[in-house]
Amino acid sequence: MSIHSSHPDIVKRLKRAEGHLRSVIAMLEDGRPCVEIAQQLQAVEKAVANAKQTLVHDHIDHCLDHAVEQGAQSPGDAIRELKTITRYL
């Protein structure tokens, strides 16, 4: 398994989500208003969704393309993998 150029950005996004999630937990424990908690939860969801989208797009753009070009994967296998990974978008 190799590290792709997008992975540091994905890690940053997930750490941001982690921070938002910690805030949500603290807000719940402190009895903060539900509207504020919902806003923070939205931030968590958005950060995770952005990280996932970046990962999937990077995989499509680089891994599948590279595997077919290098002959490590047949075009049919690459298409099946593409169909599998796009379920997560």
HUGINOR-V254687 format. One record per residue. N is the residue number from 1. PSI is psi in whole degrees, -180 to 180 (none if undefined). OMEGA is omega as a letter, one per 20 degrees, with the letter a starting at -180 (999 if undefined). NEAR is the number of other ideal C-beta (glycine too) atoms within 10 Angstrom. Layout:
# HUGINOR-V254687
N:PSI:OMEGA:NEAR
N:PSI:OMEGA:NEAR
This chain:
# HUGINOR-V254687
1:135:a:3
2:160:r:6
3:129:a:8
4:162:a:16
5:-24:a:8
6:-16:a:17
7:-42:r:13
8:-37:r:10
9:-39:r:15
10:-42:r:17
11:-43:r:12
12:-45:a:12
13:-42:a:21
14:-34:r:16
15:-36:r:12
16:-43:r:17
17:-40:r:19
18:-43:r:13
19:-43:r:14
20:-41:a:19
21:-40:r:16
22:-38:r:12
23:-42:r:18
24:-45:r:19
25:-46:r:11
26:-40:r:11
27:-42:r:17
28:-44:a:13
29:-31:a:8
30:-4:r:8
31:31:r:7
32:161:a:14
33:144:a:9
34:-35:a:10
35:-43:r:7
36:-41:r:12
37:-44:r:17
38:-38:r:11
39:-44:r:14
40:-39:r:20
41:-37:r:17
42:-40:r:11
43:-39:r:17
44:-49:a:18
45:-44:a:12
46:-43:a:14
47:-42:r:20
48:-43:r:17
49:-42:r:13
50:-40:r:16
51:-44:r:20
52:-45:a:15
53:-43:r:14
54:-44:r:16
55:-47:a:19
56:-46:r:16
57:-40:r:14
58:-41:r:16
59:-44:r:18
60:-49:a:16
61:-35:a:12
62:-52:a:14
63:-52:a:17
64:-45:r:18
65:-49:a:12
66:-42:a:12
67:-41:r:16
68:-45:a:16
69:-38:a:10
70:-5:a:8
71:10:r:7
72:-16:a:11
73:140:r:17
74:156:r:11
75:-38:r:10
76:-43:r:9
77:-39:r:13
78:-40:r:19
79:-42:r:13
80:-42:r:12
81:-38:r:16
82:-45:r:13
83:-39:a:9
84:-49:a:9
85:-29:r:16
86:-13:r:12
87:-23:a:7
88:-1:r:10
89:none:999:10
